[in-house]
Amino acid sequence: MQELWDLFDENRNPLHRTHIRGMRMRRGTYHVAVGIWTVNDLRQILITLRAHEKSDWPDLWENTAGSVLAGETSRQGAVRELFEETGIRAEEEELFLIGSERGRNTFGDCYMLRKNINLRDIVFQKGETVSARWVTLPELDEMIAGELIAPPVAHRLSRIRGRFEDFLYGKING
């Protein structure tokens, strides 16, 4: 089954057209992608290991992320991606938007979720994720420095770092 994305212009206005994943996107068109950082009450951050068979950044750690499907809102896509990749169920109102940015052909929305999850309850998506672990922020920084985190994840985190820390340490609440 083909994955379809809604298309937007550079101001995030709907173009009322869809795009087939894997096809080359036309210049000046964008789709919405989401990233979700799950944190627990111990101020630990959930990361998952990308499957070995992934074409981009296999065997590296990341946060949950993916593209929003045609007809979905950003929050609906985030809830779906979180469940598909980890088995974690969340409600849209549990997600806290900490940043949005326009990339080359995406609008990236970054959400945070505060939820206590037992690692034994994580369900991995075949071909996507193979392991999960909780890390502290200093541990995450060490993993970034050691190039164990997928480069796009580390790059996006650097741009939202302040709000990420504010949420992690309870200075802002979702």
C-alpha positions in Angstrom: 0.0 0.0 0.0 1.3 3.4 -0.9 1.9 6.0 1.8 0.3 9.4 0.9 1.3 12.7 2.4 -0.7 16.0 2.2 1.2 18.8 0.5 1.7 22.3 1.7 3.3 25.5 0.3 6.2 27.3 2.0 3.8 29.0 4.4 2.2 25.7 5.4 -1.0 26.5 3.5 -2.6 23.3 2.2 -2.2 22.7 -1.6 -5.1 20.2 -1.6 -2.8 17.6 -3.3 -1.1 14.5 -2.0 2.4 13.0 -2.6 3.4 9.4 -2.8 6.2 8.6 -0.4 9.4 7.6 -2.2 8.6 9.8 -5.2 10.7 13.0 -5.8 8.9 16.0 -4.3 8.4 19.1 -6.5 10.3 22.1 -5.4 8.3 24.4 -3.2 6.1 21.6 -1.8 6.3 20.4 1.7 4.9 17.6 3.9 4.6 17.4 7.7 6.9 15.2 9.7 6.8 14.7 13.5 9.3 13.8 16.2 8.3 12.7 19.6 10.6 12.7 22.7 9.1 10.6 25.5 10.4 11.4 29.0 9.6 9.9 32.3 9.2 11.3 35.8 12.9 10.4 36.5 13.8 12.9 33.8 15.0 10.1 31.6 14.6 10.2 27.8 13.4 7.2 25.7 15.5 6.4 22.7 15.1 3.5 20.2 17.6 1.7 18.1 17.0 1.9 14.3 16.8 -1.5 12.7 19.9 -2.9 10.9 18.0 -3.0 7.6 17.1 0.7 7.6 18.7 2.4 4.5 19.5 5.6 6.5 21.4 5.5 9.7 21.0 1.8 10.6 22.0 0.7 14.1 21.9 4.2 15.5 19.7 5.5 18.3 16.9 8.0 17.7 13.7 9.5 19.1 10.4 8.4 17.7 9.6 10.1 14.4 7.9 9.8 11.0 5.7 11.4 8.4 2.1 12.5 8.9 -0.2 10.7 6.5 -2.7 12.3 4.2 -5.8 13.3 6.2 -4.1 13.3 9.5 -3.3 16.3 11.7 0.3 16.7 13.0 -0.8 15.5 16.5 -2.7 12.5 15.0 0.4 11.5 13.1 2.5 11.8 16.2 0.2 9.6 18.2 0.2 7.0 15.4 3.9 7.0 14.9 4.5 6.7 18.6 2.2 3.6 18.7 3.6 2.0 15.5 7.2 2.3 16.5 7.0 1.6 20.3 3.5 0.4 21.2 3.1 3.4 23.5 -0.5 4.7 23.5 -0.9 8.5 24.0 -3.7 11.0 23.6 -3.2 14.0 21.4 -3.6 16.4 24.3 -0.7 14.6 26.1 1.7 15.9 23.4 3.4 19.2 24.0 4.7 21.0 20.9 8.1 22.5 21.6 9.0 23.5 18.1 8.3 23.6 14.4 10.6 24.3 11.6 10.6 24.3 7.8 13.2 22.1 6.2 14.1 21.5 2.5 10.8 19.7 1.9 9.2 19.2 5.3 7.6 21.1 8.1 9.0 19.3 11.2 6.9 19.4 14.4 8.7 18.3 17.6 6.6 17.1 20.5 7.4 16.0 24.0 5.4 13.4 26.0 5.7 12.8 29.7 4.9 9.2 30.4 6.2 6.4 32.6 6.7 3.3 30.5 8.3 0.0 31.4 10.9 -1.0 28.7 9.4 -4.5 28.8 6.1 -3.0 27.4 7.8 -1.5 24.3 6.6 -3.2 21.1 9.1 -2.7 18.2 8.0 -2.1 14.7 9.5 -4.7 12.3 12.0 -3.0 10.0 12.0 0.2 12.1 13.1 -0.3 15.7 14.8 -3.2 17.5 15.6 -1.9 21.0 14.9 0.8 23.5 16.5 2.4 26.5 16.1 5.2 29.0 19.0 7.7 29.1 19.7 10.8 31.1 20.4 14.0 29.2 24.2 13.8 30.0 24.1 10.2 28.6 22.3 11.4 25.5 25.0 14.1 25.1 27.7 11.4 25.4 25.9 9.3 22.8 25.7 12.3 20.4 29.4 13.0 20.9 30.2 9.3 20.3 28.1 9.4 17.1 25.7 6.8 18.4 22.6 9.0 17.7 21.4 9.4 14.1 22.9 12.7 12.9 19.5 14.3 11.9 18.2 13.6 15.4 21.2 15.2 17.0 20.9 18.2 14.7 17.2 18.8 15.4 17.7 18.4 19.1 20.4 21.1 19.1 17.9 23.6 17.6 15.2 22.9 20.3 17.6 22.2 23.1 16.4 25.1 25.4 12.7 24.2 25.3 13.6 20.5 25.5 15.5 21.0 28.7 12.7 23.3 30.1 10.2 20.5 29.5 12.5 17.7 30.8 13.2 19.6 34.0 9.6 20.7 34.6 10.1 24.4 33.9 7.3 24.2 31.3 4.5 21.6 31.4 2.5 20.2 28.6 
